[in-house]
Amino acid sequence: MTSYDKRFSGRKFDEMREIEAKVGIIKRADGSALFRIGDTIAIAAVYGPRELHPRFMQNPETGILRCNYDMTTFSVPERKRPGPNRRGVEISLVTEKSLLPVVELKQFPNAVVDVFIEIIQANSGTRCAGISAAALALAHAGIPMKDLVAAVSVGKVGEKVLIDLDKEEEDVEDATDIPIAVTGRKQDITLLQLDGNVTKKDLVEAIKLAKHGCKKINEIQQKALKDAYKSEVKNE
Amino acid sequence: MTKLLIQEKEIVVPGEELAEGLDYLPSMGTYRDKEKIVSNKLGVVSVNKNIIKVIPLTGRYMPRIDDTVIGRVVEIGFYGWSVDIGSAYPATLSIRDATEFIDKGENLTKYYDYGDVIAAKVIRTARYNSIDITTKGPGLKKLISGNVIEVTPSKVPRMIGKQGSMISMIKESTGCNILIGQNGRIWIKGTSLENENLVTRIIMKIEEESHIDGLTDKIKKLLEEKK
């Protein structure tokens, strides 16, 4: 086991990378957002609610959410083969499942809300950045939502539990990466993935750390949404 | 213990707590979670006595009865026409709501063909997914020639102005025929292409600067300059 008592980037163990959030970056979409955490940049576009095709997928009881996660070819050092792959399909699915508890699509039977997440620059934590961007874009599209969702990865590198791993840390031998998504108000966990080894004590600590980080992300998300409309409401 | 946690006209995001206590009632764009009233949309808060609602700032057009809308025919069936009005579902224009009398089995493309743009009025919205419109009424008809542009539905009141001040000013100044649909679609028909383009540019400007005070005066100046 490698000892790891100082982070490569010089950050504190509970310190996230610099975060930036913006909404309304894609004009023709119903809602869109950009979410950057360190060198990882995710953009999300939301279309709908609109009629769902193919028809057999329609649900007369509720609208459905359809997420699509993809990485651009130039987002990673070695060119990624374009198009969906096994990893992308999985992440699309977990993103959808992590957003589903907050969106309320009951009032849109037979309809679909499409979410497209594109990673334009990757340095670990892409699915978390994608979820944070998607939540922003959904809110921006005016979809009824119980809450916002923020996501961050926590993990164990060497002996230490830390937040927001970068690529360098992720590649350390025996490093465990745990992406966690948390709702804004109630701090409910909507996504938790883990492969690798971690003790119960460390996991509890990691979740605590993630909740703390997500709270900060949530504040940034709220600010991004409000700033986009601040000037418009002021004088009315 | 009852407390309002936000101020009127404040911008709120989904999941933001608006009020505490059972004296307040949640309306459009909000929900109750035990003691608290929480927003579920991005919008502006409006408090009327003890009723709290959130008026959305974004999103698709939500049809309301008596709204005038501009739509495009996307499908023709036995029952009538399907019209895209920019909401989540296409609206239905049934035969008896279209014009005076249409014989059974008549070719419906004679009246409204695929791709035709029509001005219509919403008469029924039973649920979100069943919107009925009519073309019976003054000013409701097929829109022939001219241009249709789209703006955010929430900005439509700005386009019209107080008692229609903005729109009538643009109409008078350019001599264009303008029809604003509540769904954010605006039909412009002018005497010349230049005039139509001028109106388009001005409407784009209103959309961009909809928050500025004294916008009507600013647009007036602009119109005079361009002439």
Interface residues (C-beta under 8 A of the other chain):
Chain A: D30 G31 G48 P49 R50 E51 V102 E104 Q107 F108 P109 N110 A111 A139 H140 A141 G142 I143 P144 M145 K146 D147 L148 T183 G184 R185 Q221 Q222 L225 K226 Y229 K230 S231 E232 V233 K234 N235 E236
Chain B: K9 I11 V13 P14 G15 E16 E17 G29 Y31 V38 N40 K41 L42 G43 V44 P56 L57 T58 G59 R60 A88 Y89 P90 R127 Y128 N129 S210 H211 I212 D213
